């Protein structure tokens, strides 16, 4: 069996002096340094994810909800989900962010709020059906608005 480079010695009964303590500390420091040099270096830290302004964060949104929005409205529509906390009484806030080119919000709305956000409070554990209903209502509103624009 290979012996370690550090040899353990039986403690001797001797008077502790500043010189003897300094010597022991020096020996321990050398031993720790030798151990650390043999250890592989820690892996490089990963770069944190960068959020791009205007793009929804898809990481915390259930994939089934994203699929419903993509299917009913289109992939250009954003999603924002606020999960319940102690102040929200267990309500989820599910928001669809309507792109400006598809929005029927008036110019004044865009100047003041800078976006068109359609939010629904959802109690308890939201189902895909509730998300789909909300998306279909938004779609119906946008289609109605486009049809009235064509009639003018």
LUMDREN-452103 format. One line per field, with one value per residue (C-alpha): residue number from 1; residue in one letter; x, z, y. Coordinates in steps of 0.5 Angstrom, whole numbers. Layout:
pos: NUM ... $
code: A ... $
xx: X ... $
zz: Z ... $
yy: Y ... $
This chain:
pos: 1 2 3 4 5 6 7 8 9 10 11 12 13 14 15 16 17 18 19 20 21 22 23 24 25 26 27 28 29 30 31 32 33 34 35 36 37 38 39 40 41 42 43 44 45 46 47 48 49 50 51 52 53 54 55 56 57 58 59 60 61 62 63 64 65 66 67 68 69 70 71 72 73 74 75 76 77 78 79 80 81 82 83 84 85 86 87 88 89 90 91 92 93 94 95 96 97 98 99 100 101 102 103 104 105 106 107 108 109 110 111 112 113 114 115 116 117 118 119 120 121 122 123 124 125 126 127 128 129 130 131 132 133 134 135 136 137 138 139 140 141 142 143 144 145 146 147 148 149 150 151 152 $
code: X X X X X X X X X X X X X X X X X X X X X X X X X X X X X X X X X X X X X X X X X X X X X X X X X X X X X X X X X X X X X X X X X X X X X X X X X X X X X X X X X X X X X X X X X X X X X X X X X X X X X X X X X X X X X X X X X X X X X X X X X X X X X X X X X X X X X X X X X X X X X X X X X X X X X X X X $
xx: 0 3 4 2 7 4 7 3 7 5 4 10 9 13 12 8 13 11 17 14 7 9 13 7 2 8 8 0 0 5 1 -6 -3 0 -7 -10 -5 -7 -15 -18 -20 -27 -31 -32 -38 -44 -46 -53 -59 -60 -67 -68 -73 -80 -79 -83 -79 -81 -77 -83 -89 -92 -90 -98 -100 -95 -97 -104 -102 -98 -104 -110 -106 -99 -92 -91 -96 -92 -94 -93 -95 -95 -96 -100 -96 -99 -102 -106 -111 -108 -110 -105 -105 -104 -103 -102 -98 -101 -96 -97 -98 -104 -106 -113 -111 -112 -106 -107 -106 -100 -97 -99 -98 -93 -96 -102 -103 -109 -110 -114 -114 -115 -116 -113 -109 -110 -112 -111 -118 -118 -112 -115 -122 -118 -114 -120 -123 -117 -117 -125 -124 -118 -122 -128 -124 -120 -127 -130 -124 -125 -132 -131 $
zz: 0 -2 4 4 4 10 16 22 29 36 40 44 51 50 52 47 45 40 36 36 35 29 26 27 23 18 17 17 11 7 8 6 0 -2 -2 -6 -11 -12 -13 -19 -20 -19 -26 -29 -27 -32 -35 -32 -37 -41 -41 -48 -47 -50 -50 -45 -40 -43 -37 -32 -36 -37 -44 -45 -44 -49 -54 -53 -54 -60 -63 -62 -62 -65 -63 -63 -57 -51 -44 -37 -31 -24 -19 -13 -6 0 -2 -8 -5 -9 -16 -22 -26 -33 -38 -46 -49 -56 -61 -63 -70 -68 -63 -63 -57 -59 -60 -53 -50 -53 -51 -44 -42 -48 -49 -50 -44 -43 -36 -33 -25 -25 -18 -16 -20 -27 -33 -40 -42 -38 -41 -48 -46 -45 -51 -55 -52 -54 -61 -62 -60 -64 -70 -69 -69 -75 -79 -76 -79 -86 -86 -85 $
yy: 0 7 11 19 24 27 22 22 23 21 27 28 32 38 45 49 55 60 57 50 53 57 50 46 51 51 44 44 49 45 39 43 46 39 36 42 42 34 36 38 45 47 47 54 58 57 64 66 66 73 75 79 85 84 76 72 68 61 57 58 57 50 48 46 53 55 50 53 60 58 54 59 66 64 64 71 72 73 70 72 68 71 65 66 69 70 77 74 69 63 67 66 72 69 75 74 80 82 84 91 89 85 89 93 97 105 109 113 106 104 111 110 103 101 94 91 86 81 78 73 71 64 61 54 50 53 48 48 49 55 58 56 59 66 65 64 70 74 72 73 80 81 78 82 89 87 85 92 95 92 95 102 $
